[in-house]
Amino acid sequence: MSSNNPFLYFDDTNPDLTYSDNQWFDNTINGAFNNSLSSTTDEGATVQFKFEGALAPALYTHSPQATL
């Protein structure tokens, strides 16, 4: 990590991310980070990661075609 950039970026395929047992889909999406995006339609699905520190801001984006 650069001392000028305090952010770490994790691709959704990173093995340090633990997805719940719900059905998750791996999608290839141009413009997504590393052109990959994991998604689920299962309510209550979760993804977890471990970190050291006091704060872990999460940035969520979605396709303009997505419905929430």
C-alpha positions as CSV (number, residue, x, y, z in Angstrom):
1,M,0.0,0.0,0.0
2,S,1.3,3.4,-0.9
3,S,1.8,5.8,1.9
4,N,0.0,8.4,-0.2
5,N,-3.1,6.2,-0.7
6,P,-4.7,4.8,2.5
7,F,-7.1,2.6,0.5
8,L,-6.9,-1.1,-0.2
9,Y,-8.9,-2.5,-3.1
10,F,-10.3,-6.0,-3.1
11,D,-11.7,-7.7,-6.2
12,D,-14.8,-9.7,-5.5
13,T,-12.9,-12.8,-6.4
14,N,-10.3,-12.2,-3.7
15,P,-10.0,-15.4,-1.5
16,D,-10.0,-13.2,1.6
17,L,-13.7,-12.4,1.1
18,T,-16.0,-15.0,2.6
19,Y,-19.5,-15.2,0.9
20,S,-22.5,-16.7,2.7
21,D,-23.9,-20.0,1.6
22,N,-26.5,-18.3,-0.5
23,Q,-26.4,-18.7,-4.2
24,W,-23.8,-16.2,-5.6
25,F,-23.2,-15.5,-9.3
26,D,-19.9,-14.5,-10.9
27,N,-20.4,-12.0,-13.6
28,T,-18.1,-10.4,-16.2
29,I,-19.1,-6.7,-16.3
30,N,-17.1,-4.2,-18.4
31,G,-16.2,-1.2,-16.2
32,A,-16.4,-3.2,-12.9
33,F,-13.2,-3.5,-10.9
34,N,-11.2,-6.1,-12.8
35,N,-14.3,-6.6,-14.9
36,S,-15.8,-9.0,-12.4
37,L,-18.8,-8.6,-10.1
38,S,-20.4,-11.0,-7.7
39,S,-24.2,-10.8,-7.2
40,T,-27.0,-12.6,-5.5
41,T,-30.8,-12.2,-5.4
42,D,-31.0,-14.0,-2.0
43,E,-32.2,-11.7,0.8
44,G,-29.9,-11.8,3.8
45,A,-26.8,-12.9,1.8
46,T,-23.6,-11.6,3.3
47,V,-19.9,-11.2,2.4
48,Q,-17.3,-10.9,5.1
49,F,-13.6,-9.8,5.3
50,K,-11.1,-9.3,8.1
51,F,-9.2,-6.2,8.7
52,E,-7.1,-4.4,11.2
53,G,-8.0,-0.9,12.1
54,A,-10.8,1.2,13.5
55,L,-12.8,1.9,10.3
56,A,-13.6,0.0,7.2
57,P,-15.6,2.2,4.8
58,A,-17.3,0.2,2.0
59,L,-18.1,1.6,-1.4
60,Y,-21.0,0.0,-3.2
61,T,-21.9,0.7,-6.8
62,H,-24.3,-0.9,-9.2
63,S,-25.1,-1.0,-12.8
64,P,-27.6,1.6,-14.1
65,Q,-29.6,-1.4,-15.3
66,A,-29.8,-2.9,-11.8
67,T,-33.0,-2.8,-9.9
68,L,-32.9,-2.5,-6.1
